[in-house]
């Protein structure tokens, strides 16, 4: 691991720790460099590794965990977006790293739920031959679902339809 990467990881951990403290949350942050997963499909195309910033839930109440995750991960997504913007600002493109912010294993649980949803939608389309709409996904989740379909169901195509907040993902046979 390069010295620049180590600095980025440390900056990420420090930044998230400060953000949590400013919000009144007493939680540690664990930072790791790991291979990208479907949590961050954009990172797969550009980077071999992503920085995982995991908020440690040990000292948080259930209500605080729920607040930090938000509805379908919207607060975690917002924190992750801010982290990527702030931590990559003024960095050379080749020095930028994608950041994934997680709390209490939420990203893995949500990815598993999205994979189940993809399997159900694929079965419905394959069985009926008709298009199927998936509602109530954030833009980040729609990107994940597009990627999961592309990687696992080449006979199906996906696209987004509508405008926020009612935008949905459509699945249909190619």
N, C-alpha and C positions, 0 to 999 in steps of 0.2 A: 504494500500500500504506500502510495506516495505521501510525502509530507503535506502537500496541498490538500489531498483527500482527507488526511487526518485532521487538518485545520478545519475543513468544511464540516466534518462530523462533530468536532468539538463546538464549532459555532452553532450548529443546529441544536445540539443538546443545551447549550447555554441560552440560546434564543427562546426555545420552548420552555425551559425552566423559568425564565423571567416572565414570559407571557402568563404562565400558570400562576406565578406568585402575584402578578398584577391583578389577576382575576380572583385572588383570595383562595387559591387551591394549593394545598400543601402536598405536593406529589413530586417524586423524583422522575428523572427521565433517563432511560437507557437508550443509547445510540449504537447501532450496528450497521455495518456494510454487508449487504447480502445480495444474492441474485434477485432480479426482478421477477415478480409473479404477475398473475392476471390482475392484481390490485392496481397496477399502474401500467396498462398496456402501452402507453406512449413511451415509457422508459425502455421497453423491450427493444424498440426499433433503434434507439439512440445510444443506450448505455448497457454495459455488461453488469453493472451493479447499481443499487439504489441505497440511500441512507434511510434506515428504519429508525424513527424516533418513537419509542414506546413509552407512554405515560404509565408510570407504576401506580396501580390502583390500591395498593396496600393501605395507604393512609386516607383514602377517599371514602366517603359514605356512598351508599347505593344511589342516593339522590344526586350526588356530585358526579358520579360516573354517568348516570343517565343524562345529566345536563351537558357534560362534555361530549358525549356521543351525539346527542340530539336525535331528532326524528330521522330514522333511516341513515344515520351517520352524517347529517348535514353540518353539524358543528365540527366534527372531526375533519370533514372535507374542507370546510372553510379555513380551519387552522392549517391544514396541509397546504392549501392554496397560498395562504399568506406566507408560510414557511418557505415554499419554493420561490415565491417572488422575492421576498426579503433576502434570503440567503444566497440567491443567485444574482442579485442586483449588482451591477458593475463587475461581474466576473466574466472572464473571457469564455466564449462558447465551449471551448474544449475543457474548461475547468468546472463548468456547471454540473451539478448532480441533482437527480430527482430525489425528492423527499417523500416518504410515506409516514404519516402520523397515525399511530394506533393506540388503543386503550383496551386493556383487559381482553385481548384476542378478538376484538370486534371485527377487524378486517377479515380474518380467517372464517369466522362464523358467517359473516355477510356474503363472502365469496361462495361458501358452500350453499347458502340459500339461493343465490343467483344461479348457481349451476343446477340446482333442483328445478328452479323456474324455467331455465333454458330447456332442460330435458322434458318437462311437461309441455312447453310450447312446441317443441320439435315434434313430440308425439302427436299433438293435436293437429298440426299442419300436415304431417305425413299421413295421418289417418283420414283427414277430411279433404286434403288438397286445397283448402281455403286458407286465406291469410288469417293471422292471429295477432291481436294487439296486446302488448304488455304495458300496463299503466303504472304510475307511481314509482318511477325510477328517476334518480337524479341524473344530471348530464354525465357525471363520472360513471355511474352505474350503467347507463346506456352504452358508453364506450366499452365498458367491461363486457357487457352482454354481446355487443357486436363482435368483439374479439373472440369470445367463447364460441359463438356460432361459426365464425369464420374458421376457427381451428378444428371444430368437431363435427360440423354439419355442412359440408361443401355443397350439398344438393339444395340447401336453403339459402335465401338471401334476407338481409335485414336492412331496414332504413328507418329513419325517424320521421314522424308525421305530427303536424300541429305546432302550436306555439306554447311556450312556457306560460303558465304552470301546468298546462294540459297536454304537453308534448308526450307522445308515446312511441314505443318501438314496435315496428311491424315486422312480422316474420311471414315469409311466403315461399312457395317452391320457386326455384330458379326457372 
